[in-house]
Every structure is written in C-alpha cells, then in structure tokens.
C-alpha cells in the first residue's frame, strides 16, 4: 500500500502576535508576562519581547490576552454529533444499540454527514481546541464517499484533524460474551445478514484515506488507524492495522477495557485480558492510543508502561455511561502518558475539552483519601495539550509554544471572570476556564477564529441548516429506537451475567463491583 502526494493548500503567511502574555507549556514551562510571537509558514518562528519583523508584516494586537497552545481533543467520534441530548445515561452496550445500530440498513446522507462533522469542528475551534483525533465510524458501511465527506468537512472548517476508519469486521454477537446463546435464532440470522466488510475492502479504504487525505491542507489533515476494539475485529485485521500503523507511523486507536463486560469478554473469548490479547498479537506499541482503559489491572498497567502507548481518558463519557473511574494515579505512577478526550456529543453532550479536563481533575479525588494521590492541575493541563500531541505522533510539535512548533495557538481574554483575580494562571485554566474566554484561534498559522467569529464559515447558516434536519433526525431516531427495543432484553441479560462475575477490581462507588 503506497501513498501518493495529497493536494495541499499553501501555508499561511507571516503574522506577528503582539504583546501577549505567553504560556509556552514547553519542557522548561517558560512564561513571558508580555511577548510577541512571530508565525510564518504555519509554524512559530520566534517568541520574545519586541521581536523585529519585516516591514508590512500583519499584526494582531494581543495585549491583555493569554497566548497558549491550542487544546487537543484526543478522542472523538464525529458521527455521533447529531445525537446530542438524545439519550439518558446508559451502559455502553445498551447505548451502542442507538449509537451504532447493529441492524441498520442505511446511514446518514452525504450532506447530513458533512454538516454533523463540520458542527463539531466549529464548536471545538470556538473554544480553542485546535486538534481533534476522530475515530470515525460509518453506519452501516464505510465507503469512499463517507470518508471523503468527513475529511472535506474538516478541510473546510480549518481545524487540525487526524481521522481513522472505525469499522468492525465480525458479526455483532461475536463481539460479546454470552450474547450468541442468549439471542433467538431469528435475531442471530438477522445479525449474520447485516452488512459486513472484509479485511481487503477495509484496507483498500485505508489506501484511499492515505493517498487522498494524509498530509492534505499543508499537513493539517492526517490519517490514523482503528480496530474500534480488539474483540470487534478478526485477529488478522487487528495485526494488518498494526503493520499499517508501523509502516506510516500512524496513531492506532483501540478501545480497551472500557466496561466490566469487556473484562469478561477477554476471559471468555481469549482466556486473558483484552490488553494482553493486543500485546500478544504484537500490536501494542508507542503508536497505540488505548481508549478508556478503566477495567485494567496491574498486569495491564505494566504492559501499557512498557509499550509506550498513550491512554485517552474520557472522564465525562465514562460517568455518563456509568463505565467506571479510570485508575489515574496508578497510570501516572507507572509513567503511562494520558490524553484527554470528549468522546461523542451523545456521551459528553459537548466537545469541550476544558470541561473534560476539569472533570479529570475532580473525579479521581474519590479514588483515595490521600490528597497526594489526587490529580494535580499541571498533570491535567499537560494531558489536555502535550498528552494529546503525543497520541497524535506530534510530540513537541503540538501542545507547546516554541520556535519550530506548529502554530496552533489559542488567545484567551484575561479580562474575564475565570481569571479575576488571577491567583494561579495554570490552576485557573483547569478549574475556572470553560472556553468562553477564547478570543482568537490560529491553526497552522491561519487565523481561523477572530474575535470569536469564524473566518471561513458562516456558522449561523450552518446552524440553521442543521435545525432544518430535525424532522429527518427524529424519523431516523424512531426507527433506531424500535430496533433497539427488540434487542434490549438480550443485551441487558448479557450485562447481568457479566456483572455477576467477580473481577477483583473496584471502578465504581459500589464496593465489590
């Protein structure tokens, strides 16, 4: 599989950001009370007071503003964007009956898919989230058109997007323990007849993603790979994606041990933890982003630490679905890098990394009576920036302001309540800021949001068009809900059986769970 050169837009020209307070978040944690940032060709050329620049260089007055690295949304599923607010909290396995309906015969049209992707990107940019790692699933099947639609929306929005094709290739009931036996014969037959793509078909689509989009928009768009989860694909496909990841140095997305049922899945299907299954398959390495990692044990944590993989932590989603609380301190103590994600607009109901970061800084306080074991604000801020950059294979290039780094910059108004009074800037960025202080946003050196307004897109027109889709969304929802009701009793019985199994782990506020 070879990648040809993708189409590229010219890099952004020079821009001088003047007189900002600059928070670099670099290895030295440098900060300037007032400095200029010179941007050229999509990168930061220099940082310092009163920088000399060529005559005619455009200037952006940033006095009274904070310049900091744009945030990274390390885990996101854009196809769920139109489902904001549709569901109560549900266990993942029941929730997925609505998110990715296993018996769906058709999905969103191209315009709907374009708009749903665009809306998430625009929401993130307005809040200073400059990069997104989108594990995009396709219902019922991935196609060239569905992939191109997602990528075109990101190209138009101006955000930095790294996108995978999240498409399982095993029959629905084989993704779980117990379900095959619980389902009636007729429902098993329906699942066998549902559209299912072969390994060869999916790898051909990756060829298209790489050749058409990887590196497009002057490097702003990139490809990742995804197995969805190791139990949702065949072993040969799991390993083929690992080879593709190594060959092109691509992030590899794996949902692993998100729920207690997945703990049972590993034992029932493979005789071992799902993470050890991934390790023994030869695909657990530093390119992997292990998503959720809640029901992991000490052996799993050791495997993660040895591999160099990054864990994508989605604290709001984990609470929304009742999945459990990830062992934050144990991962940090083992040296496992952590990034912050929002997952989906139907499990977080926003794409706001600020709120997800704050939740990460709070929920783990319940895991120990010793406050020394609680997350520190500096750890959380690093996860929201450098942690996501590492997951994207962009360590030192994103999540930091330094000469040579990519010019993905958020400028926040310090004359806002979040910083009044400003007792500790970094702590208040984690616990006080919600994205509403963001004034300007640069991605790849381009000023994509200025004074809170998108420079590329008429957002009011986009919102109006999305609101006009509501009847179609509701009709689609009614069909999905009817199908989910048919399957619900069997999935609920599967959950009951899994939860009855002892795990030796406590990941909820219920002893012995």
N, C-alpha and C positions, 0 to 999 in steps of 0.2 A: 504494500500500500504506500504510494508516494503522494506527497502534497505538492501541488503547483503553487506558484506565487498568487496570492489573492489580490483583488483590487484594493487599492489604498488611496485614501484621501491625503492631500498634502498636510504636513504637520502645521500646527498653529504657529503664528509668527511671534515676535517678541512682545513681552508685556512686562512692565515694571509695577509691582505691587508696592506701594509706598507707605512707610511709617506705621506698619502693623506691629502689634505685639506678636512675637513669633514663638510658638511652641513646637520644637522640632520632633520630639519623641524619638530622637536618634539614640545610639548606644550611650552617648555622653549625656543624654537628656538636656541638651542645650536649650536655653531660652533667651530671647532678646526682648527687653522692655519696649524697644522701638527699632525696627529694622526694615530694610527693603528686601524684596525677593524678585530676582530677575529670572523670567521664564523665557525660554527660546526653544523652538523645535520640539515642543511637547515635554521638555524636561526643565528642571531647576538648574539654572546656570550659576547663580551666586546668591548668597544670603549675607546681609550685613548692613550696617548703618550707612546711609548716604551713598549708595552704590553709583559709580559712574556708568552712564549708558549712552549709546549713540544718539545723536540728535534725531528727533522725530519719533522716538520710541513711545508707544502708547503707555499711558499711566493710569493706574487705578488707586485712588486715594483710599487708604485703609486705616487712617488714623482713628483710634478708638475701637478698632476691630482686632480680633484674635485670628491669626493665621495658624492653622494646624492641618495635619494630614487628613484627607477625606477618610471617612469610615469605610470598612469593608463588611458587607453582608455575606458572611462566609457560607451560608446555606439558605437556599430559597427554591421554591417550586412555583414558577410564574403561572403554570396552567390553572392553579387554584385561585387566581386573583379575583375572579368574578364571584367567588363564593364567600366573600367577606360577610360575616354575620349570619350565615345560613344555618349554622349548626350549634346546638348546645355542646357542652363538653361531653366527649365520648371516648372510650378506649380506642386506641389506634385501629384495631382490627375491625371494629364496627364503623368507625369514622371512614375507613377506606372504602366501605361499600358505597359511600357517597362521593368521595374524592376521585377514586379510580374505579368506577362501577365494573365489576368483573364480567357482566353480561352485556355491556354496552355495544350497540351495533354501529353507532356513529358518534362523532365528536363535534367540537365547535367548528364552524366555518372559518375560512382564512381571515376574513375581516374581524370577526369576533376574537380570534386568536391573536391577531395583530394588536387590537385595542387592549386586550387584557394584559399583554406583555408590556405595552407602552405605558399603561397606567401605573404599574408597579415601578417601572424605571423612573417615571416622573416624580412619583411620591418620594422615592429614595433620594433623588437628586435635590429636591427642595429641602431635605433635612441634612444635606452634607454627606450623604452616603454615596461615594463616587464609584465603588466597585461592587459587583454582585456576582456570586457564584451560583448559577441557576442550574439545578438538577431537573431539567425539563422533561416531564413525562408526556406521552402522547396517547390519547384515548380515541379509538381502540388500537390504532397502529401508528407508528412513526412513518412519515413519508418525506420525500424531498421537499414537498410544498410546506408541510407543517414545520420542518426545521428551518427552511428559508424564511418563513413568516416570523418566527421568533427572532431570528438573527437580524432581520431587516428592522424590526421594531427597536431593538437595542441600537442598531446603527443610527436610526433616526433620532432617538432620544438623546444621544450624546453621552450615555453612561459607559463605564468600562464593564464589560460583561464577559464572563467565562462560562460556557454553556456545555452541558453534557446531554446525551440522549439516554434518558432513564426508561428502559423498556425491558421488562422481564421476558423470559422465553421458556417458561414452564407453565403447565396447566395450573389454574388457580388453586385447586385443592391440594396440589403438591407443594405449595409454598408454606404449608402449615402442618403441625402435627394434629392428628385425630380427625381432621375435617373430612377426609375421604370416607371414613367409616360412618361419620355422623350424617352425611348428606344422603337423601334419597337417590335412587338410581337415575331418575329423570333429571335431577339437578346436576348430577355428575356428568350426564350426557350433554347437557347444555354447556357446561364449562369446557368440555372437550371440543365442542364445536365453535367456541369463541375464537376470534382471530388471534393467531399466534405467529410471530415472526421467527424465522430461522436465524441461526448464528450468521450464516452467509449474508442474508438480507440486511441484518443489523450492521455488520462490518462494512458492507457496501455504503450504508448511510453514513457511517463514520468517515469513510473515504470522501464522501461529498462534503461533510462538515469541515473536514480538514482542508480540502482543496479549495473550497469556495470561501470559507469564512475565517480560518485560523490565521490570525495576523492582520485581518482586514481593518479598515479605518485607522491606518497607521499604528497597528498593534493594539488598538483599543478592544477589539473583539478576539476571543480565543476559544479554543475547544478544550473540553475535559472529557473524561470517560466515566461511565456509571454502570454498575451492575444492578442498580436500585438497592438490592440486598443480596447477600450470597445465597440465601435459600430460595431466591426468586429466579435464579438462572442456573443453567447447566454448568457443571464443572469445566468443560472445555471452553465455554463462553467466558466464564469468570477469568480463566487463565489467558484467553486471547485478548481480553481487555487489558490485563496486566502487561502483556507484551506490547500492546499498542501504547500504553502509558509510558513504558520504559523507552520505546523507540523514539517517541516525540516529546518526551519529558512533559507529559500531561498530568494534571491532577486526576486522581481516581476516587470517585465518590462511592462510598459503601455505607449504607445504613446498617449498623450492627448493634444488637442487644439494646434496642430501644424500649422493649417491653419485657415483662416477665414471661409472656408466652414465647418470645423469641429465645429466652433462656431454655425453655422446654424444647423448642424447635431444634436447637443444636444437639441436645441429648438424644431426642427421638430420631432425628434424621441422620446425624453424623456421629453420634456417640461422643461428642465433645462440644465445647463452647464454639459458637459461630466464629468468634475471633480466632480461636486456634484452628478452625477449619480454613479460614482465609490464610492464616500463616502457613499451614501445611500445604496449601495449594500453591504456595510460592509467590503470592501477590501482595503480601503485607510489607510495604516499604515506605520510604520517606515521601513518595508521591501520593500516598493514600490520605484521603480525608475520611476519617471514621466518624460517622454522623450519629450523634446522641450518646452512645457508649454509657448507658445508665446501668444496665444489669451486668456489669463487668465485675470480675473477681480479681484477686491479687495476681493470679497467673496471667489474666488478660492484660492487666496494667503493665506487668513485666514485658509482655510481648509488644505492647504499644511503645514502651520506652525504648526497647532495643531496636525497633523498626524505624524510628524517626517520624512516624506518622503523626498527623495533626488530628485532634478531636474537635469537631464542630459542635459547640454547645448551643442548644436552643431552649433556654430556660422557660420562656413564656409558653411555647408549644408544649413542652414537657408537662407543665402544670395544666394547660388547657385540656390535654388528653389523659391526664392522670397517670402518665407513664412512670413518673418517679423522679427522684433527685439524683443527678449525676454526682459521683464522688470527686468533687472539685479538688479538694486539698490532696487527696491521695494521688491524683494525676499530676498536680504541680510538684509534689514531693518527689515523684518518680522522674520528673523532667519532661513530661509529655506536653508539647505545645497545645494551647487551647485557643480556638477562634470562636466568635460569637455570630450566630445566625438567627433569623426570624422565622425560618421555615416557610409557612404559607400564610396567605391572607385569610385562610379559613381555619387556621390553628393559632395564629397570633392576632389576627384581625387588623394588623398594621404591618408595614415593612420598616418599622422604626428600630434601628439598632441601638439608639440611645436608650429606649425603654427596655430592650432585651438586656443591654449591659447593666442597667440599674438592677433589674431582676436578678442577674447573675451575682451582683454584689450583695444581694439581700437574702435570697432563698437558702443559700448554703450556710448562713448563720444558724440554721436549725439543725445542722448536722453534728454540732459539737457544743458542749457547754464552755469550752475553752476559746475565748475570743482570739487567741493567737492562731487558731486553726481557721478562722473565717477569711474570706477573700479580702484582699487589700485593694484599694481603689487603683493603685498603679498596675496591679495584675489585670484588673478588668479593662482598664484603658488600653493596655498592651494587647489584650485579646481582641478588642474592637478594631484595632489598627494593624499592628505588626503580626498578630496571630493569623488574621485573615490573609495578609500578604503572603505569609509562609505557605498557607494552604493553597494559594493560587500559583505557587512556584515563583513568587515575585518578592522574596525577602530582600530588604534593602532598597527595593525599587518603589514599593508602595508602603503606606502606613508610616512614613517618615518624611520629614523635610530636610533635605541635604543636597548639596550640589551633585548633579548626576542622577538624582532620583526623578521618577516620573512626576510631572506637575499636576497631581491630583490634590487639590487644596480646597479646604473649607474655610470661609471667613465668617466669623461669628461676631455679632454686635455685643460688646461688653456692657453697653448701657441697657441691660435687660435685667429683669428680676432674678434670673438664675445666677447672676454674678454681683448682686447687690446685697450686702457688701461682698467683696471678693476676698474671702479669708484664705482659701486654698483653691487655686485655679483647677488643678487636676482633680481634686476631690469633687468640686462642684460640676465639672464636666461629666462625671459619672453619676452623681446623685441628684443634681439640680437641673441639668440641661435636658431638654426633650426634642431638640431640633428646631424649635421655634426661633432661636436666636440667629440661625443661619441667614446671612445676607447675600453673599456671593459664593459661587462654586465654580472651580476650574476642574476640567478633566482633560488630561493630555495637553495641558496648556491652553485649552479653549475655555473661555468664559461662558459656560452653558446656562448658569443662573446668575442674573444680575439684579440686585435689589429685590430679591425674592421672585423674580419673574423669569420664566424660561425664555431663552433667546432663540430656540429652534422651533418650538411647538406652541400652537395656540391651545393652551390647556383647557380653557373654557369650552371651546368647540369639542375637544375630546371628551370632556365630562358629559356634555350634552348628548353626544352620540352614544356613549355608554349607557346613559339613563334611558335612551330610546330603545335599548336592547332588553330592558327589563321584562317585557312580556315573553320574549324568546327564552330568557334565562329562567323565568318561572315555569314555563312549559317543560323545559328540559329538566328542571328540578323535580317536577311532579312525576315524570317518568322514572327518574333515578330513585326517588323515594319509594315508589311502588315496587321496584325491583329489589331495593334494599330490605323492605319489609318481608319479602318472601324468604330471603336468605338469613335474616336476622336471628331466628331461633337456633339455627345450626352453628353460627359463629358465636353466639352467646354461650351455647353449650360447650364449644371448644374452649372458650375463655375460662369457664368454670372449671373445666378439667385441668387446665394449665395452672390456674391459681391454687388448686388443691395440692399441687406438687411442692414439696419443700425446696427452697433454693439456697438457704443459708445466708441470704442477703436481705438487708433492710433498706429499701429505697423509697418507702412511703412513711407517713406518720402513723402507721399501724404496725405494732410490734408483731413479729413472726411472719410478716408478709414476704 
